[in-house]
Amino acid sequence: MRVVGRDWGEINRRRRGYSVLRQRFDHIHQPLEGIGLISTDVFDTLLLRQPLSQRSRIMEGERRFAQFLCQQGYRIGAEHLFRARQLAEKLAYRALNVGGGVGEVKLFDIVTRQLIMLGLPESMVEKRLALEIMIEKASLSANGELAKMLRQQRKAGIRVVAVSDTGLPTALLKELIDYFHGPGLIDKIYSSAEVGASKRHGSLFSVVLSQEKTAPDKMLHIGDDYIADYEVPKRMGISAMHLPKGRFKRWAARADGARMETMRSVRRHLARSDGRVPDLDDRTAFGREVFGPIVAQFCLNIWLYASQAEAPGDATLLFCARGGLGIREAFERLLVRLDLPLGIRRENIMVSRLVAARVALIRRSPAVLDELGREFETRSFADVANALGNRRYELPAVWQGRFKAHRFFSMLETPEGRVILNDVAGQSELFERHLKTIAGDASRIVLCDTGLYGSTQRLLAAGLPERTFETIQFARSNYKGLSEEHFHQVSGLVVENNLYNPLKVETVVLRYWQIIESLFEPAIPSVRQFSEADDGSVRSNAGETAYGTLDAAAGNLLLTGVLQYIDRLRTGSQVMRDVDIAWPHLKRAITYPGAFDMQALAVGARSVDFGRPESVHVLHRSDAPDFARRVTSLKSQLWREGAIARDFPRLKSALLPALELVHIVRGVSERLNR
């Protein structure tokens, strides 16, 4: 126990015959001189928890809710309810934190989104919240010693308030406190979810001091969290008493959470084993039965994130050309099909890494040097200039030398460099006009793209610091080995891993990322150049990309199948059932492909982009004459498992498991070396 602010030296005295808890309060059973306000934390302080994890408590609530739903004619299992709740909570907090918000997400909002996603009436929110409180009452107990002390201080004229970082509203907090302690113990309750502030950031204490019209040195705060309940108020000049939760209770709660997650994992594995993808006979069927549920889950995740992001009322969701255009087609259809409400402004944005690099270059951001150095490692300064300026320049011999990123800014200060800069500035100005048209003065711009590293996010944020950018994408991975400073603004809504982990089925997309890009990208060129139309509007070489003017699935059989799946959907619960079957099938198709998988997942040549005309083949034929060299050439293949299945059909049963084992060992090694 620690108390600061005044001379509390005697607090650590230990007297025979007194319980530890009574010793902590013994010195303040008498009126506190100079203190006019006492604030107490609620959970694990005023109300003591049994050593049950939050996951266990939520799952118990979902079991009871599932029973209630069954009585109402809805057959949704507790596992699907739990997963929907987890997703709604995780993505709401992610959107809150990325957007710079403080406080807690309202539990009412989380449960509302959970029910809407599963196709359940919003009128059932109150029933689910009532079950939440019922579970809390069964897992809490009264801290009688603390309550006794608080009552004595109230009788002495000191005001007592409860302060909690929680998603519960004050009405439900009051119900819990009154249930265990009776009415009249607390004068007022401050909930971080309702106030929009938190103890951990100090803002909730500021609200309390302001509304209670109390100076910091006249306030004493009591709580169990060392940071939120002790260090933060201490820094603000508030006296603080730390009442830590016992180690046994912490360990028991963690063990309980681990036990429950293990049981859930086993049940999900068994459910996946029982499921089976229907027989597939073409790429459209593969898109419908395999990618359909996966993309639908991704779109549900976008909706959950965007629903929280729109709460402040000044956010815009922009889908990045090219991959974002296919994502939006699926997303908008899902909103309509499942009747998901979303008011955030949504537009398509003409952007690419090249476009973003120009914007960052004008600001001389070091981030652009990282990207250019990686993309043009073996090329010349002239190649970089031609890409950025989008035309060929007559440049002196020094520009024909191999590109060195650290010299590039000084090269731009030469007469020929300033010509290039003028062209780059003109293109950047046109892009900023385009951005202004679609985003207005929105204070929060959420970009939506496929992934992986978030280069567009990093470069735009560096080039336009007056704007606030964040990115949501299918996957996030630092495969480039560059800075991760922007990662706090980039969210992989399905995958966040740097490497493929055989034990995490969703990370299989990192083994063959090109299939995800190909799935979403329409048959249009990457955005390279802007121009001004006769009417003053800004256009790009990619053509018309506004939503509704482009058939994103034209010629794309996989995406066509995805849209067929979405058009047949009934509820989000169906997505959860189907996605558990789809992911293992996709993993098998990528890591152990058969003849049909090779045909279904073939993507052909891929453009290298960044202003360059070249293309690369995902699977290229090796010209090596002997076996050893052909095996060595596998390292250059973008889909190595596909190359093994194609070039070594007789040995693939040995080579593919060996490759999988290599990934398992690498994953374990990475964990041990963290």
C-alpha positions in Angstrom: 0.0 0.0 0.0 1.2 3.5 -0.9 -0.2 6.8 0.1 1.2 10.1 -1.1 0.5 13.8 -0.8 0.5 14.4 2.9 2.6 12.9 5.8 1.1 9.4 5.7 4.3 7.7 7.1 2.4 5.8 9.7 0.3 4.0 7.2 2.7 1.1 6.8 2.5 0.2 10.5 1.7 -3.4 11.2 -0.2 -4.1 14.4 -0.9 -7.5 15.9 -4.5 -8.5 15.8 -5.4 -6.3 12.8 -6.1 -7.7 9.4 -4.0 -6.3 6.6 -7.0 -4.5 5.2 -7.9 -3.0 8.6 -4.3 -1.8 9.0 -4.6 0.1 5.7 -7.6 2.0 6.9 -7.0 2.3 10.6 -5.2 5.6 10.3 -8.1 7.2 8.4 -11.1 6.1 10.4 -10.9 9.6 12.0 -11.8 12.7 10.0 -9.0 13.7 7.5 -7.7 17.2 8.1 -7.5 19.2 4.9 -9.3 16.6 2.7 -12.7 17.7 1.3 -13.2 14.9 -1.3 -12.5 11.2 -1.5 -12.8 9.4 -4.8 -12.7 5.6 -5.0 -12.2 3.2 -7.8 -15.1 0.7 -8.2 -13.9 -2.7 -9.5 -11.2 -4.5 -7.4 -11.5 -1.6 -4.9 -15.0 -0.8 -3.7 -16.3 -4.1 -5.2 -13.9 -7.0 -5.1 -13.8 -9.6 -7.9 -13.6 -13.3 -7.6 -10.6 -14.7 -9.5 -12.5 -15.1 -12.8 -11.3 -13.7 -16.0 -13.3 -11.2 -18.0 -13.5 -13.7 -20.8 -15.1 -16.2 -18.5 -17.6 -13.7 -17.3 -18.5 -12.6 -20.8 -18.9 -16.2 -22.0 -21.2 -17.0 -19.1 -23.3 -14.0 -20.1 -23.4 -15.2 -23.7 -24.4 -18.7 -22.7 -27.4 -17.3 -20.8 -28.2 -14.9 -23.7 -28.1 -17.8 -26.1 -30.6 -19.6 -24.0 -32.9 -16.5 -24.0 -32.5 -16.2 -27.8 -33.5 -19.8 -28.3 -36.7 -19.2 -26.4 -37.4 -16.3 -28.7 -36.8 -18.4 -31.8 -33.2 -17.3 -32.6 -30.7 -20.1 -32.8 -27.3 -18.5 -32.3 -24.7 -20.3 -30.2 -22.8 -18.7 -27.3 -19.5 -19.0 -29.3 -20.7 -16.8 -32.1 -22.2 -14.3 -29.6 -18.8 -14.3 -27.8 -16.8 -13.8 -31.0 -19.1 -11.0 -32.2 -18.7 -9.3 -28.8 -14.9 -9.7 -28.9 -14.7 -8.2 -32.4 -17.1 -5.3 -31.6 -15.1 -4.5 -28.5 -11.6 -4.9 -30.0 -12.3 -2.8 -33.1 -14.2 -0.1 -31.2 -11.2 0.4 -28.9 -8.8 0.3 -31.8 -10.8 3.0 -33.6 -11.0 5.0 -30.4 -7.3 4.9 -29.6 -6.1 5.5 -33.1 -8.4 8.5 -33.4 -6.9 10.0 -30.3 -9.9 9.4 -28.1 -9.7 8.8 -24.4 -12.1 7.1 -22.0 -13.9 3.9 -22.6 -16.2 2.7 -25.4 -19.8 2.5 -24.1 -20.8 -1.1 -23.5 -24.2 -0.1 -24.9 -22.6 0.7 -28.2 -20.5 -2.6 -28.2 -23.6 -4.7 -27.5 -25.7 -2.9 -30.1 -23.1 -3.5 -32.8 -22.8 -7.1 -31.7 -26.5 -7.7 -32.1 -26.9 -5.8 -35.4 -24.0 -7.8 -36.9 -25.7 -11.1 -36.0 -29.1 -9.9 -37.3 -30.7 -9.6 -33.8 -33.2 -6.9 -32.9 -31.7 -3.8 -31.2 -34.5 -4.0 -28.7 -32.6 -6.9 -27.0 -29.7 -4.7 -25.9 -31.3 -4.0 -22.6 -31.8 -7.7 -22.0 -28.1 -8.4 -22.7 -27.0 -5.5 -20.4 -29.2 -6.9 -17.7 -27.5 -10.3 -18.0 -24.1 -8.5 -17.8 -25.1 -6.9 -14.5 -26.4 -10.3 -13.3 -23.1 -11.9 -14.0 -21.3 -9.1 -12.3 -23.4 -9.4 -9.2 -22.5 -13.1 -9.0 -18.7 -12.5 -9.4 -18.3 -9.5 -7.1 -18.3 -9.0 -3.3 -18.4 -6.0 -1.1 -15.2 -4.4 0.3 -16.8 -3.9 3.7 -13.7 -2.4 5.3 -13.4 0.3 2.7 -17.1 1.0 2.8 -17.0 1.4 6.6 -14.2 4.0 6.3 -16.0 5.9 3.6 -19.2 6.1 5.6 -17.3 7.5 8.6 -15.7 10.2 6.4 -19.1 11.1 4.9 -20.5 11.5 8.4 -17.6 13.9 9.1 -18.7 16.0 6.1 -16.3 14.7 3.4 -17.9 14.2 0.0 -17.3 10.7 -1.5 -17.5 9.9 -5.2 -16.8 6.8 -7.3 -14.5 7.0 -10.3 -14.2 4.2 -12.8 -12.6 3.4 -16.2 -15.5 1.3 -17.5 -17.9 0.9 -20.4 -20.8 0.8 -18.0 -23.1 3.8 -17.6 -23.4 5.5 -14.2 -26.9 4.0 -13.7 -25.6 0.4 -13.9 -22.6 1.3 -11.7 -25.0 2.7 -9.1 -27.1 -0.5 -9.3 -24.0 -2.6 -8.5 -22.7 -0.4 -5.7 -26.2 -0.2 -4.1 -26.6 -4.0 -4.5 -23.6 -4.7 -2.3 -23.4 -1.6 -0.1 -26.9 -0.3 0.0 -27.9 3.3 -1.0 -26.3 6.4 0.3 -22.6 5.4 0.3 -21.6 7.4 -2.8 -22.5 11.0 -3.5 -21.8 10.8 -7.2 -20.4 8.4 -9.8 -18.1 9.2 -12.7 -18.0 6.7 -15.6 -15.2 7.2 -18.2 -17.5 5.9 -20.9 -20.1 8.6 -20.2 -17.6 11.4 -19.5 -15.3 10.6 -22.4 -12.2 10.8 -20.2 -10.0 8.2 -18.3 -8.1 7.9 -15.1 -5.1 6.5 -16.9 -4.8 9.7 -19.0 -5.6 11.9 -16.0 -8.5 13.6 -17.8 -11.1 11.9 -15.7 -9.5 13.3 -12.5 -9.6 16.7 -14.1 -13.3 16.4 -14.8 -13.9 15.3 -11.1 -11.9 18.2 -9.8 -13.7 20.7 -12.0 -17.3 19.4 -11.3 -16.6 18.9 -7.6 -15.0 22.4 -7.4 -12.1 20.9 -5.5 -8.3 21.7 -5.5 -6.0 18.7 -6.1 -4.4 18.9 -2.7 -7.9 18.7 -1.1 -8.6 15.3 -2.7 -7.7 11.7 -1.8 -8.1 8.9 -4.4 -8.2 5.2 -3.6 -7.7 2.4 -6.1 -6.0 -0.9 -7.1 -4.3 0.1 -10.4 -0.7 1.4 -9.7 -0.7 3.6 -12.8 -4.2 4.8 -13.1 -5.0 5.0 -9.4 -1.7 6.0 -7.9 1.0 7.4 -10.3 -1.4 9.5 -12.4 -3.2 11.3 -9.5 0.1 11.7 -7.7 1.5 13.6 -10.7 -1.6 15.9 -10.6 -1.0 16.7 -6.9 -3.8 14.5 -5.6 -3.2 12.3 -2.5 -3.4 8.7 -3.5 -3.8 5.4 -1.7 -2.8 2.2 -3.6 -4.7 -1.0 -2.7 -3.2 -3.6 -5.0 -5.0 -6.8 -5.9 -3.3 -9.9 -4.4 -0.9 -11.9 -6.6 -2.9 -15.0 -6.1 -6.0 -13.4 -7.5 -4.1 -12.0 -10.5 -2.6 -15.4 -11.3 -5.9 -17.2 -10.8 -7.7 -14.8 -13.1 -5.0 -15.2 -15.8 -5.1 -19.0 -15.4 -8.9 -19.0 -15.8 -8.6 -16.9 -18.9 -6.0 -19.2 -20.4 -8.2 -22.3 -19.6 -11.2 -20.8 -21.2 -9.3 -19.8 -24.4 -7.8 -23.3 -24.7 -11.3 -24.8 -24.5 -12.6 -22.4 -27.1 -9.7 -23.2 -29.4 -10.4 -26.9 -29.1 -14.1 -26.4 -29.8 -13.4 -24.2 -32.9 -10.9 -26.8 -34.2 -13.5 -29.5 -33.9 -16.1 -27.4 -35.6 -13.7 -26.7 -38.4 -13.0 -30.4 -38.8 -16.7 -31.1 -39.1 -17.2 -28.5 -41.8 -16.4 -28.9 -45.5 -16.3 -26.5 -48.5 -18.6 -27.7 -51.3 -17.0 -29.2 -54.3 -15.5 -26.5 -56.4 -15.4 -26.6 -60.2 -14.2 -23.1 -61.3 -12.6 -19.8 -60.0 -16.0 -18.2 -59.4 -17.0 -21.1 -57.1 -13.7 -20.8 -55.3 -14.3 -17.1 -54.8 -17.8 -17.7 -53.6 -17.2 -20.6 -51.1 -13.7 -19.8 -49.9 -13.0 -16.1 -50.3 -16.6 -15.1 -49.9 -16.8 -15.7 -46.1 -13.3 -14.3 -45.6 -14.0 -11.1 -47.4 -17.4 -10.8 -45.7 -15.7 -11.0 -42.3 -13.2 -8.4 -43.4 -16.1 -6.1 -44.4 -17.8 -6.7 -41.0 -14.6 -5.6 -39.4 -14.5 -2.5 -41.5 -18.1 -1.7 -40.4 -17.3 -2.2 -36.7 -14.2 0.1 -36.9 -16.0 2.8 -39.0 -19.0 2.7 -36.7 -16.8 3.8 -33.8 -14.7 6.2 -36.0 -17.8 8.1 -37.1 -19.0 8.8 -33.5 -17.3 12.2 -33.2 -19.0 13.2 -36.4 -16.1 14.5 -38.5 -14.6 11.5 -40.2 -14.3 10.3 -43.8 -13.7 6.8 -45.1 -11.7 6.8 -48.3 -11.2 3.6 -50.4 -7.8 3.6 -52.1 -7.4 2.9 -55.8 -6.8 0.2 -56.8 -7.5 -2.5 -54.2 -9.8 -0.4 -52.2 -12.2 -0.2 -55.1 -12.9 -3.9 -55.0 -13.1 -3.8 -51.2 -15.7 -1.0 -51.3 -17.8 -3.0 -53.8 -18.0 -5.9 -51.4 -18.4 -3.6 -48.4 -21.3 -1.6 -49.7 -23.1 -4.8 -50.8 -22.7 -6.2 -47.3 -24.1 -3.1 -45.7 -27.2 -3.4 -47.8 -27.6 -7.1 -47.5 -27.2 -7.2 -43.6 -28.9 -3.8 -43.1 -25.9 -2.4 -41.3 -26.3 1.3 -40.4 -23.3 3.6 -41.2 -23.4 7.3 -41.6 -19.7 8.1 -42.2 -18.9 9.8 -45.5 -17.5 7.3 -47.9 -15.6 8.1 -51.2 -13.0 6.5 -53.5 -9.6 8.2 -53.6 -7.2 8.2 -56.6 -4.0 7.4 -54.9 -0.9 5.1 -55.1 2.4 4.9 -53.4 3.9 7.0 -56.2 1.3 9.7 -55.7 1.9 9.7 -51.9 5.7 9.7 -52.5 5.4 12.9 -54.4 3.5 14.6 -51.6 6.2 13.4 -49.0 9.0 14.5 -51.3 7.8 18.1 -51.4 8.1 18.1 -47.6 11.6 16.5 -47.8 10.4 13.7 -45.6 13.0 11.0 -44.8 10.2 8.4 -45.2 10.2 8.9 -48.9 13.9 8.1 -49.1 13.2 4.8 -47.4 10.6 3.9 -50.0 12.6 5.1 -53.0 15.8 3.4 -51.7 13.9 0.1 -51.5 12.0 0.4 -54.8 14.9 1.7 -56.9 17.8 -0.1 -55.2 19.4 -1.3 -58.4 18.2 1.6 -60.6 19.6 5.0 -61.5 18.8 8.5 -60.3 17.3 9.1 -63.8 14.9 6.2 -63.3 13.7 7.7 -60.0 13.3 11.2 -61.7 11.3 9.7 -64.6 9.0 7.9 -62.2 8.3 10.8 -60.0 7.9 13.3 -62.8 6.0 10.8 -65.0 8.0 11.8 -68.1 11.5 11.2 -69.5 14.1 13.9 -68.7 17.3 14.7 -70.6 19.6 14.5 -67.6 23.4 14.8 -67.4 25.7 11.8 -66.7 25.6 12.1 -62.9 21.9 11.2 -63.0 22.7 7.9 -64.7 24.6 6.6 -61.7 23.2 4.1 -59.3 20.5 5.6 -57.0 21.7 6.4 -53.5 18.8 7.6 -51.3 21.0 9.8 -49.0 22.1 11.9 -52.0 18.7 12.4 -53.6 17.6 15.6 -51.8 20.9 17.4 -52.7 20.5 16.2 -56.4 17.1 18.0 -56.4 18.8 21.3 -55.6 20.6 21.3 -59.0 19.0 23.1 -62.0 17.7 19.9 -63.5 16.5 18.7 -60.1 14.4 21.8 -59.7 12.7 21.0 -63.0 11.8 17.6 -61.7 10.6 19.2 -58.4 8.3 21.6 -60.3 6.7 18.7 -62.1 6.3 16.8 -58.8 4.9 19.9 -57.1 2.3 20.3 -59.9 1.2 16.7 -59.5 1.0 17.0 -55.7 -1.1 20.1 -56.0 -3.6 18.3 -58.2 -3.8 15.4 -55.8 -4.4 17.8 -52.9 -7.3 19.3 -54.8 -8.7 15.9 -55.4 -8.4 15.1 -51.7 -10.1 18.3 -50.8 -13.0 17.5 -53.1 -13.7 14.1 -51.6 -12.7 14.7 -48.0 -13.5 18.3 -47.5 -12.1 19.6 -44.2 -12.6 16.3 -42.4 -10.5 16.2 -39.2 -10.1 12.4 -39.5 -9.4 10.6 -42.7 -9.6 6.8 -42.6 -8.0 5.1 -45.6 -9.0 1.6 -46.6 -6.7 -0.5 -48.6 -5.4 -4.1 -49.0 -2.1 -3.8 -47.1 0.7 -4.7 -46.1 3.2 -2.2 -44.9 1.0 0.9 -45.1 3.4 2.9 -47.3 0.6 5.1 -48.6 -0.3 6.0 -45.0 3.2 6.7 -44.0 4.0 8.9 -47.0 0.7 10.9 -46.9 1.0 11.5 -43.2 4.6 12.8 -43.7 3.6 15.0 -46.6 0.4 16.4 -45.3 0.9 16.8 -41.5 -2.0 19.3 -41.3 -4.3 16.3 -42.1 -4.9 13.3 -39.8 -4.6 10.0 -41.6 -5.1 6.5 -40.4 -5.4 3.3 -42.4 -7.5 0.1 -42.1 -6.4 -2.8 -44.3 -6.8 -6.5 -44.7 -3.3 -7.2 -43.3 -0.4 -5.4 -41.8 3.1 -6.7 -42.0 6.5 -5.1 -41.8 7.9 -7.3 -44.6 10.1 -4.4 -45.7 12.0 -4.2 -42.4 11.6 -0.4 -42.4 10.4 1.9 -39.6 7.2 1.0 -37.8 6.6 4.5 -36.4 3.4 4.8 -38.4 2.0 1.4 -37.3 0.0 2.9 -34.5 -2.1 4.5 -37.3 -2.3 1.4 -39.4 -4.7 -1.5 -38.5 -4.7 -4.9 -40.1 -8.3 -5.9 -39.5 -7.7 -9.6 -40.4 -4.0 -10.2 -40.0 -1.3 -8.4 -38.0 1.9 -10.5 -38.3 5.3 -9.9 -39.8 5.7 -13.6 -40.8 3.5 -16.5 -41.7 2.6 -18.5 -38.6 1.3 -22.0 -39.3 -0.5 -22.0 -36.0 -2.5 -18.8 -37.0 -4.5 -19.9 -40.0 -5.2 -16.3 -41.2 -1.5 -15.5 -41.6 -1.4 -17.9 -44.6 -2.1 -14.9 -46.8 1.5 -13.7 -46.1 2.7 -16.8 -48.0 1.0 -15.6 -51.2 0.0 -12.0 -50.7 -0.4 -11.4 -54.4 -3.7 -13.4 -54.4 -5.3 -10.9 -52.0 -4.1 -7.9 -54.1 -5.4 -9.6 -57.3 -8.7 -10.5 -55.6 -9.6 -6.8 -54.9 -7.9 -4.9 -57.8 -10.1 -4.0 -60.8 -8.6 -4.0 -64.3 -7.4 -0.4 -64.3 -3.9 1.0 -64.2 -2.2 2.2 -61.0 -2.7 6.0 -60.5 0.4 7.7 -61.9 -0.6 11.1 -63.2 -3.3 13.7 -62.6 -4.6 16.3 -65.0 -7.2 19.0 -65.0 -10.4 18.6 -67.0 -12.1 21.4 -68.9 -14.6 21.8 -66.1 -11.8 22.2 -63.6 -12.1 18.8 -62.0 -9.1 16.6 -61.3 -8.8 13.4 -63.3 -6.2 10.6 -63.3 -4.8 8.1 -65.8 -6.8 5.4 -64.0 -10.0 6.8 -65.5 -13.3 7.3 -63.7 -13.2 5.6 -60.3 -16.1 7.0 -58.4 -18.3 4.4 -56.7 -21.1 3.2 -59.1 -19.2 4.1 -62.3 -16.8 1.2 -62.3 -17.5 -2.5 -62.3 -14.8 -3.6 -59.9 -15.5 -7.3 -60.6 -15.3 -7.1 -64.4 -13.1 -10.0 -65.6 -12.3 -11.0 -62.0 -14.0 -14.3 -61.4 -12.8 -14.6 -57.8 -14.3 -11.3 -56.8 -17.4 -12.2 -58.8 -17.8 -15.2 -56.6 -17.2 -13.1 -53.4 -20.1 -10.8 -54.5 -22.3 -13.8 -55.1 -21.7 -15.0 -51.6 -22.5 -11.6 -50.1 -25.7 -11.3 -52.1 -26.9 -14.6 -50.6 -26.1 -13.7 -47.0 -28.7 -13.7 -44.3 -26.8 -12.8 -41.1 -23.4 -12.2 -39.7 -23.7 -15.4 -37.8 -23.7 -17.2 -41.1 -20.4 -15.5 -42.0 -18.8 -16.8 -38.7 -19.9 -20.3 -39.4 -18.6 -20.2 -43.0 -15.4 -18.4 -42.3 -14.3 -21.2 -39.9 -14.5 -23.6 -42.8 -13.1 -21.2 -45.5 -9.8 -20.4 -43.8 -8.5 -23.9 -43.4 -9.4 -24.6 -47.0 -7.5 -21.5 -48.2 -4.5 -22.5 -46.1 -4.5 -26.0 -47.7 -4.9 -24.5 -51.2 -1.9 -22.1 -50.7 0.5 -24.3 -48.7 -0.4 -27.7 -50.4 -1.9 -26.8 -53.7 -3.5 -29.3 -56.0 -4.1 -29.0 -59.8 -7.4 -27.1 -59.3 -5.9 -24.8 -56.7 -3.1 -23.9 -59.1 -5.7 -22.9 -61.7 -8.0 -21.1 -59.2 -5.3 -19.1 -57.5 -3.2 -18.2 -60.6 -2.7 -14.4 -60.9 -0.3 -14.2 -63.8 2.0 -11.2 -64.2 1.9 -8.4 -61.5 2.9 -4.8 -62.2 5.7 -3.5 -60.0 4.0 -0.1 -60.0 5.7 3.0 -58.5 5.8 4.6 -61.9 7.6 1.7 -63.6 6.2 -0.2 -66.6 7.7 -3.6 -65.7 5.8 -6.6 -64.5 6.9 -9.7 -62.5 5.4 -13.2 -62.8 4.2 -14.8 -59.5 5.3 -18.1 -60.9 8.1 -18.0 -63.5 9.8 -21.0 -65.2 13.3 -21.8 -64.1 15.8 -22.3 -66.9 18.2 -24.1 -64.6 19.3 -27.4 -66.2 19.9 -29.4 -63.0 17.8 -30.3 -60.0 19.9 -28.5 -57.4 19.7 -25.2 -59.2 16.0 -25.5 -59.8 15.4 -26.0 -56.1 17.6 -23.0 -55.3 15.5 -20.9 -57.8 12.5 -21.5 -55.6 13.7 -18.6 -53.4 12.8 -16.1 -56.2 9.3 -17.4 -56.6 6.5 -15.2 -55.1 4.4 -18.3 -54.5 7.0 -21.0 -53.5 4.4 -23.7 -52.7 2.8 -23.2 -56.1 6.2 -23.5 -57.8 7.0 -26.7 -55.9 3.6 -28.2 -56.9 4.2 -27.3 -60.5 7.8 -28.1 -61.0 8.3 -31.0 -58.6 4.9 -32.9 -58.6 6.5 -36.2 -57.5 8.5 -34.6 -54.6 5.9 -32.2 -53.4 4.6 -34.6 -50.7 8.1 -34.3 -49.1 9.1 -30.8 -50.0 5.9 -29.0 -49.0 5.8 -30.5 -45.4 9.5 -29.7 -45.1 8.8 -26.0 -46.1 5.9 -25.9 -43.5 8.3 -27.2 -40.9 10.8 -24.4 -41.7 8.1 -21.8 -41.1 7.1 -23.5 -37.7 10.8 -23.4 -36.6 11.2 -19.8 -37.7 8.1 -18.8 -35.8 9.3 -20.5 -32.6 12.7 -19.0 -33.0 11.3 -15.5 -33.5 9.2 -15.8 -30.3 12.2 -17.0 -28.3 14.4 -14.1 -29.5 11.9 -11.4 -28.7 
